[in-house]
């Protein structure tokens, strides 16, 4: 009977066994744990989480941006206006007249605090300074709003005319406020 054991070269068998032992020892080594490897792992996990969020959001980045902005605005307004301040504001009068009225009322509501910071100053001068400050804020706010609406390509037609009408009504409201603070002779 023929021996079923392979008749292989003993030198090559020893070399192969030595190679297997060496590879086994290398795979048994534990990777070094240091600050760089921890940072690398953390960065990899962050990238994976970001990718999962990106994939799950699909083609809706503006929806995510809008939702995030609304949530943050609601959070900031909550102490003064309660829960869901934005949703509650949607039921208000958003006509140029209604919007201008709110802008004038909210901004002129700070007049007493402004005047208290200027004790002994002529009341007319105080009212003029206050109105100048408010007008500067109104100018900047309307400028930025128009730029946003232009970038969204919606500043035309009715929207553009409503923005202009609102601006004019705010200016008139500030004129009326200033006239009410002037000393009557």
ROZA-243728 format. One record per residue (C-alpha): x, y, z; residue number from 0; chain; residue in one letter. Coordinates in Angstrom, 1 decimal, padded with zeros to 4 digits. Each point is the difference from the previous one (the first is absolute). Layout:
<atom><u>X</u><v>Y</v><w>Z</w><num>NUM</num><cadena>A</cadena><residuo>a</residuo></atom>
...
//
This chain:
<atom><u>000.0</u><v>000.0</v><w>000.0</w><num>0</num><cadena>A</cadena><residuo>x</residuo></atom>
<atom><u>001.1</u><v>003.5</v><w>-000.8</w><num>1</num><cadena>A</cadena><residuo>x</residuo></atom>
<atom><u>000.5</u><v>002.3</v><w>002.9</w><num>2</num><cadena>A</cadena><residuo>x</residuo></atom>
<atom><u>-002.8</u><v>002.7</v><w>-000.1</w><num>3</num><cadena>A</cadena><residuo>x</residuo></atom>
<atom><u>002.3</u><v>002.5</v><w>001.6</w><num>4</num><cadena>A</cadena><residuo>x</residuo></atom>
<atom><u>001.2</u><v>002.6</v><w>-002.5</w><num>5</num><cadena>A</cadena><residuo>x</residuo></atom>
<atom><u>003.5</u><v>-000.3</v><w>-001.0</w><num>6</num><cadena>A</cadena><residuo>x</residuo></atom>
<atom><u>000.8</u><v>003.7</v><w>000.2</w><num>7</num><cadena>A</cadena><residuo>x</residuo></atom>
<atom><u>003.3</u><v>001.7</v><w>000.3</w><num>8</num><cadena>A</cadena><residuo>x</residuo></atom>
<atom><u>000.8</u><v>000.3</v><w>003.8</w><num>9</num><cadena>A</cadena><residuo>x</residuo></atom>
<atom><u>001.8</u><v>003.4</v><w>-000.5</w><num>10</num><cadena>A</cadena><residuo>x</residuo></atom>
<atom><u>-002.9</u><v>001.7</v><w>-001.7</w><num>11</num><cadena>A</cadena><residuo>x</residuo></atom>
<atom><u>-002.4</u><v>-001.4</v><w>002.7</w><num>12</num><cadena>A</cadena><residuo>x</residuo></atom>
<atom><u>002.1</u><v>001.5</v><w>002.8</w><num>13</num><cadena>A</cadena><residuo>x</residuo></atom>
<atom><u>000.2</u><v>003.3</v><w>-001.8</w><num>14</num><cadena>A</cadena><residuo>x</residuo></atom>
<atom><u>-003.8</u><v>000.0</v><w>-000.5</w><num>15</num><cadena>A</cadena><residuo>x</residuo></atom>
<atom><u>-000.6</u><v>-000.8</v><w>003.7</w><num>16</num><cadena>A</cadena><residuo>x</residuo></atom>
<atom><u>002.4</u><v>002.7</v><w>001.1</w><num>17</num><cadena>A</cadena><residuo>x</residuo></atom>
<atom><u>-001.8</u><v>002.5</v><w>-002.2</w><num>18</num><cadena>A</cadena><residuo>x</residuo></atom>
<atom><u>-003.4</u><v>-001.1</v><w>001.4</w><num>19</num><cadena>A</cadena><residuo>x</residuo></atom>
<atom><u>001.3</u><v>000.5</v><w>003.6</w><num>20</num><cadena>A</cadena><residuo>x</residuo></atom>
<atom><u>001.4</u><v>003.5</v><w>-000.8</w><num>21</num><cadena>A</cadena><residuo>x</residuo></atom>
<atom><u>-003.3</u><v>001.1</v><w>-001.6</w><num>22</num><cadena>A</cadena><residuo>x</residuo></atom>
<atom><u>-002.0</u><v>-001.3</v><w>003.0</w><num>23</num><cadena>A</cadena><residuo>x</residuo></atom>
<atom><u>002.2</u><v>002.0</v><w>002.4</w><num>24</num><cadena>A</cadena><residuo>x</residuo></atom>
<atom><u>-000.4</u><v>003.1</v><w>-002.1</w><num>25</num><cadena>A</cadena><residuo>x</residuo></atom>
<atom><u>-003.8</u><v>-000.3</v><w>000.0</w><num>26</num><cadena>A</cadena><residuo>x</residuo></atom>
<atom><u>000.0</u><v>-000.7</v><w>003.7</w><num>27</num><cadena>A</cadena><residuo>x</residuo></atom>
<atom><u>001.6</u><v>003.4</v><w>000.7</w><num>28</num><cadena>A</cadena><residuo>x</residuo></atom>
<atom><u>-002.3</u><v>002.6</v><w>001.5</w><num>29</num><cadena>A</cadena><residuo>x</residuo></atom>
<atom><u>-000.1</u><v>003.4</v><w>-001.8</w><num>30</num><cadena>A</cadena><residuo>x</residuo></atom>
<atom><u>001.6</u><v>002.8</v><w>002.0</w><num>31</num><cadena>A</cadena><residuo>x</residuo></atom>
<atom><u>-002.6</u><v>002.2</v><w>001.6</w><num>32</num><cadena>A</cadena><residuo>x</residuo></atom>
<atom><u>001.1</u><v>003.7</v><w>000.0</w><num>33</num><cadena>A</cadena><residuo>x</residuo></atom>
<atom><u>-001.5</u><v>003.4</v><w>-000.3</w><num>34</num><cadena>A</cadena><residuo>x</residuo></atom>
<atom><u>000.4</u><v>000.0</v><w>-003.8</w><num>35</num><cadena>A</cadena><residuo>x</residuo></atom>
<atom><u>-001.8</u><v>-003.3</v><w>-000.5</w><num>36</num><cadena>A</cadena><residuo>x</residuo></atom>
<atom><u>-002.8</u><v>001.1</v><w>002.3</w><num>37</num><cadena>A</cadena><residuo>x</residuo></atom>
<atom><u>-000.4</u><v>003.2</v><w>-002.0</w><num>38</num><cadena>A</cadena><residuo>x</residuo></atom>
<atom><u>000.1</u><v>-001.9</v><w>-003.2</w><num>39</num><cadena>A</cadena><residuo>x</residuo></atom>
<atom><u>-002.8</u><v>-002.4</v><w>001.2</w><num>40</num><cadena>A</cadena><residuo>x</residuo></atom>
<atom><u>-002.1</u><v>002.9</v><w>001.3</w><num>41</num><cadena>A</cadena><residuo>x</residuo></atom>
<atom><u>000.4</u><v>001.8</v><w>-003.4</w><num>42</num><cadena>A</cadena><residuo>x</residuo></atom>
<atom><u>-001.0</u><v>-003.1</v><w>-001.8</w><num>43</num><cadena>A</cadena><residuo>x</residuo></atom>
<atom><u>-003.1</u><v>-000.4</v><w>002.2</w><num>44</num><cadena>A</cadena><residuo>x</residuo></atom>
<atom><u>-000.9</u><v>003.6</v><w>-000.6</w><num>45</num><cadena>A</cadena><residuo>x</residuo></atom>
<atom><u>000.3</u><v>-000.4</v><w>-003.8</w><num>46</num><cadena>A</cadena><residuo>x</residuo></atom>
<atom><u>-002.1</u><v>-003.1</v><w>000.1</w><num>47</num><cadena>A</cadena><residuo>x</residuo></atom>
<atom><u>-002.7</u><v>001.7</v><w>002.0</w><num>48</num><cadena>A</cadena><residuo>x</residuo></atom>
<atom><u>000.1</u><v>003.0</v><w>-002.4</w><num>49</num><cadena>A</cadena><residuo>x</residuo></atom>
<atom><u>-000.3</u><v>-002.3</v><w>-003.0</w><num>50</num><cadena>A</cadena><residuo>x</residuo></atom>
<atom><u>-002.9</u><v>-001.8</v><w>001.6</w><num>51</num><cadena>A</cadena><residuo>x</residuo></atom>
<atom><u>-001.8</u><v>003.3</v><w>000.6</w><num>52</num><cadena>A</cadena><residuo>x</residuo></atom>
<atom><u>000.8</u><v>001.2</v><w>-003.5</w><num>53</num><cadena>A</cadena><residuo>x</residuo></atom>
<atom><u>-001.3</u><v>-003.2</v><w>-001.6</w><num>54</num><cadena>A</cadena><residuo>x</residuo></atom>
<atom><u>-003.1</u><v>-000.1</v><w>002.2</w><num>55</num><cadena>A</cadena><residuo>x</residuo></atom>
<atom><u>-000.8</u><v>003.7</v><w>-000.9</w><num>56</num><cadena>A</cadena><residuo>x</residuo></atom>
<atom><u>000.2</u><v>-000.8</v><w>-003.7</w><num>57</num><cadena>A</cadena><residuo>x</residuo></atom>
<atom><u>-000.6</u><v>003.0</v><w>-002.2</w><num>58</num><cadena>A</cadena><residuo>x</residuo></atom>
<atom><u>-001.5</u><v>002.1</v><w>002.7</w><num>59</num><cadena>A</cadena><residuo>x</residuo></atom>
<atom><u>002.8</u><v>002.2</v><w>001.4</w><num>60</num><cadena>A</cadena><residuo>x</residuo></atom>
<atom><u>-002.2</u><v>003.2</v><w>-000.1</w><num>61</num><cadena>A</cadena><residuo>x</residuo></atom>
<atom><u>-002.7</u><v>-001.8</v><w>002.0</w><num>62</num><cadena>A</cadena><residuo>x</residuo></atom>
<atom><u>002.6</u><v>-000.9</v><w>002.6</w><num>63</num><cadena>A</cadena><residuo>x</residuo></atom>
<atom><u>001.3</u><v>003.6</v><w>000.1</w><num>64</num><cadena>A</cadena><residuo>x</residuo></atom>
<atom><u>-003.5</u><v>001.4</v><w>000.3</w><num>65</num><cadena>A</cadena><residuo>x</residuo></atom>
<atom><u>-000.9</u><v>-002.4</v><w>002.8</w><num>66</num><cadena>A</cadena><residuo>x</residuo></atom>
<atom><u>003.2</u><v>000.7</v><w>001.9</w><num>67</num><cadena>A</cadena><residuo>x</residuo></atom>
<atom><u>-000.5</u><v>003.7</v><w>-000.3</w><num>68</num><cadena>A</cadena><residuo>x</residuo></atom>
<atom><u>-003.7</u><v>-000.1</v><w>001.1</w><num>69</num><cadena>A</cadena><residuo>x</residuo></atom>
<atom><u>000.9</u><v>-002.2</v><w>003.0</w><num>70</num><cadena>A</cadena><residuo>x</residuo></atom>
<atom><u>002.8</u><v>002.4</v><w>001.1</w><num>71</num><cadena>A</cadena><residuo>x</residuo></atom>
<atom><u>-002.2</u><v>003.0</v><w>-000.5</w><num>72</num><cadena>A</cadena><residuo>x</residuo></atom>
<atom><u>-002.8</u><v>-001.6</v><w>002.0</w><num>73</num><cadena>A</cadena><residuo>x</residuo></atom>
<atom><u>002.5</u><v>-000.9</v><w>002.7</w><num>74</num><cadena>A</cadena><residuo>x</residuo></atom>
<atom><u>001.3</u><v>003.6</v><w>000.2</w><num>75</num><cadena>A</cadena><residuo>x</residuo></atom>
<atom><u>-003.5</u><v>001.5</v><w>000.0</w><num>76</num><cadena>A</cadena><residuo>x</residuo></atom>
<atom><u>-001.5</u><v>-002.5</v><w>002.4</w><num>77</num><cadena>A</cadena><residuo>x</residuo></atom>
<atom><u>000.6</u><v>002.0</v><w>003.3</w><num>78</num><cadena>A</cadena><residuo>x</residuo></atom>
<atom><u>-001.8</u><v>003.1</v><w>-001.4</w><num>79</num><cadena>A</cadena><residuo>x</residuo></atom>
<atom><u>-002.6</u><v>-001.4</v><w>-002.3</w><num>80</num><cadena>A</cadena><residuo>x</residuo></atom>
<atom><u>-000.5</u><v>-003.6</v><w>001.2</w><num>81</num><cadena>A</cadena><residuo>x</residuo></atom>
<atom><u>000.2</u><v>-003.3</v><w>-001.8</w><num>82</num><cadena>A</cadena><residuo>x</residuo></atom>
<atom><u>-000.2</u><v>000.0</v><w>-003.9</w><num>83</num><cadena>A</cadena><residuo>x</residuo></atom>
<atom><u>000.4</u><v>003.8</v><w>-000.3</w><num>84</num><cadena>A</cadena><residuo>x</residuo></atom>
<atom><u>000.4</u><v>-000.3</v><w>-003.8</w><num>85</num><cadena>A</cadena><residuo>x</residuo></atom>
<atom><u>-003.1</u><v>-002.1</v><w>-000.4</w><num>86</num><cadena>A</cadena><residuo>x</residuo></atom>
<atom><u>-002.0</u><v>002.4</v><w>002.1</w><num>87</num><cadena>A</cadena><residuo>x</residuo></atom>
<atom><u>001.3</u><v>002.9</v><w>-001.9</w><num>88</num><cadena>A</cadena><residuo>x</residuo></atom>
<atom><u>-001.3</u><v>-001.5</v><w>-003.2</w><num>89</num><cadena>A</cadena><residuo>x</residuo></atom>
<atom><u>-003.5</u><v>000.9</v><w>001.1</w><num>90</num><cadena>A</cadena><residuo>x</residuo></atom>
<atom><u>000.8</u><v>003.7</v><w>000.2</w><num>91</num><cadena>A</cadena><residuo>x</residuo></atom>
<atom><u>-000.7</u><v>002.8</v><w>-002.5</w><num>92</num><cadena>A</cadena><residuo>x</residuo></atom>
<atom><u>002.9</u><v>-000.3</v><w>-002.5</w><num>93</num><cadena>A</cadena><residuo>x</residuo></atom>
<atom><u>-001.3</u><v>002.8</v><w>-002.3</w><num>94</num><cadena>A</cadena><residuo>x</residuo></atom>
<atom><u>002.4</u><v>003.0</v><w>-000.5</w><num>95</num><cadena>A</cadena><residuo>x</residuo></atom>
<atom><u>-002.2</u><v>002.0</v><w>002.5</w><num>96</num><cadena>A</cadena><residuo>x</residuo></atom>
<atom><u>000.1</u><v>-002.8</v><w>002.7</w><num>97</num><cadena>A</cadena><residuo>x</residuo></atom>
<atom><u>003.7</u><v>-000.6</v><w>-000.5</w><num>98</num><cadena>A</cadena><residuo>x</residuo></atom>
<atom><u>000.9</u><v>003.7</v><w>000.1</w><num>99</num><cadena>A</cadena><residuo>x</residuo></atom>
<atom><u>-002.1</u><v>000.4</v><w>003.1</w><num>100</num><cadena>A</cadena><residuo>x</residuo></atom>
<atom><u>001.8</u><v>-002.7</v><w>001.8</w><num>101</num><cadena>A</cadena><residuo>x</residuo></atom>
<atom><u>003.4</u><v>001.3</v><w>-001.0</w><num>102</num><cadena>A</cadena><residuo>x</residuo></atom>
<atom><u>-000.8</u><v>003.5</v><w>001.2</w><num>103</num><cadena>A</cadena><residuo>x</residuo></atom>
<atom><u>-001.6</u><v>-001.2</v><w>003.2</w><num>104</num><cadena>A</cadena><residuo>x</residuo></atom>
<atom><u>002.8</u><v>-002.4</v><w>001.0</w><num>105</num><cadena>A</cadena><residuo>x</residuo></atom>
<atom><u>002.8</u><v>002.4</v><w>-000.9</w><num>106</num><cadena>A</cadena><residuo>x</residuo></atom>
<atom><u>-001.5</u><v>003.1</v><w>001.6</w><num>107</num><cadena>A</cadena><residuo>x</residuo></atom>
<atom><u>-000.8</u><v>-002.0</v><w>003.1</w><num>108</num><cadena>A</cadena><residuo>x</residuo></atom>
<atom><u>003.7</u><v>000.4</v><w>001.0</w><num>109</num><cadena>A</cadena><residuo>x</residuo></atom>
<atom><u>-000.2</u><v>003.8</v><w>000.1</w><num>110</num><cadena>A</cadena><residuo>x</residuo></atom>
<atom><u>-000.5</u><v>000.2</v><w>003.8</w><num>111</num><cadena>A</cadena><residuo>x</residuo></atom>
<atom><u>003.1</u><v>-002.1</v><w>000.7</w><num>112</num><cadena>A</cadena><residuo>x</residuo></atom>
<atom><u>001.9</u><v>002.1</v><w>-002.5</w><num>113</num><cadena>A</cadena><residuo>x</residuo></atom>
<atom><u>-001.1</u><v>003.2</v><w>001.6</w><num>114</num><cadena>A</cadena><residuo>x</residuo></atom>
<atom><u>000.8</u><v>-001.2</v><w>003.5</w><num>115</num><cadena>A</cadena><residuo>x</residuo></atom>
<atom><u>003.7</u><v>-000.4</v><w>-001.1</w><num>116</num><cadena>A</cadena><residuo>x</residuo></atom>
<atom><u>000.0</u><v>003.7</v><w>-000.8</w><num>117</num><cadena>A</cadena><residuo>x</residuo></atom>
<atom><u>-001.2</u><v>001.8</v><w>003.1</w><num>118</num><cadena>A</cadena><residuo>x</residuo></atom>
<atom><u>-000.1</u><v>003.7</v><w>-000.3</w><num>119</num><cadena>A</cadena><residuo>x</residuo></atom>
<atom><u>000.2</u><v>000.0</v><w>-003.8</w><num>120</num><cadena>A</cadena><residuo>x</residuo></atom>
<atom><u>-002.4</u><v>002.1</v><w>-002.0</w><num>121</num><cadena>A</cadena><residuo>x</residuo></atom>
<atom><u>-003.0</u><v>-002.3</v><w>-000.7</w><num>122</num><cadena>A</cadena><residuo>x</residuo></atom>
<atom><u>-000.2</u><v>001.1</v><w>-003.6</w><num>123</num><cadena>A</cadena><residuo>x</residuo></atom>
<atom><u>003.6</u><v>-000.8</v><w>-000.5</w><num>124</num><cadena>A</cadena><residuo>x</residuo></atom>
<atom><u>-000.4</u><v>-003.4</v><w>001.6</w><num>125</num><cadena>A</cadena><residuo>x</residuo></atom>
<atom><u>-003.0</u><v>-000.8</v><w>-002.2</w><num>126</num><cadena>A</cadena><residuo>x</residuo></atom>
<atom><u>002.0</u><v>001.1</v><w>-003.1</w><num>127</num><cadena>A</cadena><residuo>x</residuo></atom>
<atom><u>003.0</u><v>-002.2</v><w>001.0</w><num>128</num><cadena>A</cadena><residuo>x</residuo></atom>
<atom><u>-002.3</u><v>-002.9</v><w>000.7</w><num>129</num><cadena>A</cadena><residuo>x</residuo></atom>
<atom><u>-001.8</u><v>000.3</v><w>-003.3</w><num>130</num><cadena>A</cadena><residuo>x</residuo></atom>
<atom><u>003.3</u><v>000.3</v><w>-001.8</w><num>131</num><cadena>A</cadena><residuo>x</residuo></atom>
<atom><u>001.2</u><v>-003.3</v><w>001.6</w><num>132</num><cadena>A</cadena><residuo>x</residuo></atom>
<atom><u>-003.2</u><v>-001.8</v><w>-000.8</w><num>133</num><cadena>A</cadena><residuo>x</residuo></atom>
<atom><u>000.0</u><v>001.3</v><w>-003.6</w><num>134</num><cadena>A</cadena><residuo>x</residuo></atom>
<atom><u>003.6</u><v>-001.4</v><w>-000.4</w><num>135</num><cadena>A</cadena><residuo>x</residuo></atom>
<atom><u>-001.2</u><v>-003.4</v><w>001.2</w><num>136</num><cadena>A</cadena><residuo>x</residuo></atom>
<atom><u>-003.0</u><v>000.1</v><w>-002.3</w><num>137</num><cadena>A</cadena><residuo>x</residuo></atom>
<atom><u>002.2</u><v>001.0</v><w>-003.0</w><num>138</num><cadena>A</cadena><residuo>x</residuo></atom>
<atom><u>002.3</u><v>-002.9</v><w>000.7</w><num>139</num><cadena>A</cadena><residuo>x</residuo></atom>
<atom><u>-002.8</u><v>-002.5</v><w>000.6</w><num>140</num><cadena>A</cadena><residuo>x</residuo></atom>
<atom><u>-001.8</u><v>000.9</v><w>-003.2</w><num>141</num><cadena>A</cadena><residuo>x</residuo></atom>
<atom><u>003.2</u><v>-000.1</v><w>-002.0</w><num>142</num><cadena>A</cadena><residuo>x</residuo></atom>
<atom><u>000.9</u><v>-003.5</v><w>001.3</w><num>143</num><cadena>A</cadena><residuo>x</residuo></atom>
<atom><u>-003.6</u><v>-001.2</v><w>-000.5</w><num>144</num><cadena>A</cadena><residuo>x</residuo></atom>
<atom><u>000.1</u><v>001.2</v><w>-003.6</w><num>145</num><cadena>A</cadena><residuo>x</residuo></atom>
<atom><u>003.3</u><v>-001.7</v><w>-000.7</w><num>146</num><cadena>A</cadena><residuo>x</residuo></atom>
<atom><u>-001.3</u><v>-003.2</v><w>001.3</w><num>147</num><cadena>A</cadena><residuo>x</residuo></atom>
<atom><u>-003.2</u><v>000.2</v><w>-002.0</w><num>148</num><cadena>A</cadena><residuo>x</residuo></atom>
<atom><u>002.1</u><v>000.9</v><w>-003.1</w><num>149</num><cadena>A</cadena><residuo>x</residuo></atom>
<atom><u>002.2</u><v>-003.0</v><w>000.5</w><num>150</num><cadena>A</cadena><residuo>x</residuo></atom>
<atom><u>-003.0</u><v>-002.2</v><w>000.2</w><num>151</num><cadena>A</cadena><residuo>x</residuo></atom>
<atom><u>-001.2</u><v>001.8</v><w>-003.2</w><num>152</num><cadena>A</cadena><residuo>x</residuo></atom>
<atom><u>-003.4</u><v>000.9</v><w>001.5</w><num>153</num><cadena>A</cadena><residuo>x</residuo></atom>
<atom><u>000.4</u><v>003.8</v><w>000.3</w><num>154</num><cadena>A</cadena><residuo>x</residuo></atom>
<atom><u>-002.4</u><v>001.0</v><w>-002.7</w><num>155</num><cadena>A</cadena><residuo>x</residuo></atom>
<atom><u>-003.6</u><v>000.8</v><w>-000.6</w><num>156</num><cadena>A</cadena><residuo>x</residuo></atom>
<atom><u>-002.2</u><v>000.0</v><w>003.0</w><num>157</num><cadena>A</cadena><residuo>x</residuo></atom>
<atom><u>002.8</u><v>-000.9</v><w>002.4</w><num>158</num><cadena>A</cadena><residuo>x</residuo></atom>
<atom><u>002.2</u><v>002.9</v><w>-001.1</w><num>159</num><cadena>A</cadena><residuo>x</residuo></atom>
<atom><u>-002.9</u><v>002.5</v><w>000.2</w><num>160</num><cadena>A</cadena><residuo>x</residuo></atom>
<atom><u>-001.0</u><v>-001.3</v><w>003.5</w><num>161</num><cadena>A</cadena><residuo>x</residuo></atom>
<atom><u>003.6</u><v>000.4</v><w>001.2</w><num>162</num><cadena>A</cadena><residuo>x</residuo></atom>
<atom><u>000.1</u><v>003.6</v><w>-001.2</w><num>163</num><cadena>A</cadena><residuo>x</residuo></atom>
<atom><u>-003.4</u><v>000.7</v><w>001.4</w><num>164</num><cadena>A</cadena><residuo>x</residuo></atom>
<atom><u>001.0</u><v>-001.4</v><w>003.4</w><num>165</num><cadena>A</cadena><residuo>x</residuo></atom>
<atom><u>003.2</u><v>002.0</v><w>-000.1</w><num>166</num><cadena>A</cadena><residuo>x</residuo></atom>
<atom><u>-001.9</u><v>003.2</v><w>-000.7</w><num>167</num><cadena>A</cadena><residuo>x</residuo></atom>
<atom><u>-002.6</u><v>-000.7</v><w>002.8</w><num>168</num><cadena>A</cadena><residuo>x</residuo></atom>
<atom><u>002.9</u><v>-000.7</v><w>002.5</w><num>169</num><cadena>A</cadena><residuo>x</residuo></atom>
<atom><u>001.6</u><v>003.4</v><w>-001.0</w><num>170</num><cadena>A</cadena><residuo>x</residuo></atom>
<atom><u>-003.4</u><v>001.7</v><w>000.5</w><num>171</num><cadena>A</cadena><residuo>x</residuo></atom>
<atom><u>-000.5</u><v>-001.7</v><w>003.3</w><num>172</num><cadena>A</cadena><residuo>x</residuo></atom>
<atom><u>003.4</u><v>001.2</v><w>001.2</w><num>173</num><cadena>A</cadena><residuo>x</residuo></atom>
<atom><u>-000.7</u><v>003.5</v><w>-001.2</w><num>174</num><cadena>A</cadena><residuo>x</residuo></atom>
<atom><u>-003.3</u><v>-000.1</v><w>002.0</w><num>175</num><cadena>A</cadena><residuo>x</residuo></atom>
<atom><u>001.8</u><v>-001.3</v><w>003.1</w><num>176</num><cadena>A</cadena><residuo>x</residuo></atom>
<atom><u>002.6</u><v>002.8</v><w>-000.3</w><num>177</num><cadena>A</cadena><residuo>x</residuo></atom>
<atom><u>-002.7</u><v>002.7</v><w>-000.4</w><num>178</num><cadena>A</cadena><residuo>x</residuo></atom>
<atom><u>-001.8</u><v>-001.3</v><w>003.1</w><num>179</num><cadena>A</cadena><residuo>x</residuo></atom>
<atom><u>003.2</u><v>000.5</v><w>002.1</w><num>180</num><cadena>A</cadena><residuo>x</residuo></atom>
<atom><u>000.6</u><v>003.5</v><w>-001.2</w><num>181</num><cadena>A</cadena><residuo>x</residuo></atom>
<atom><u>-000.9</u><v>002.7</v><w>002.5</w><num>182</num><cadena>A</cadena><residuo>x</residuo></atom>
<atom><u>-003.1</u><v>001.8</v><w>-001.0</w><num>183</num><cadena>A</cadena><residuo>x</residuo></atom>
<atom><u>000.3</u><v>003.8</v><w>000.1</w><num>184</num><cadena>A</cadena><residuo>x</residuo></atom>
//
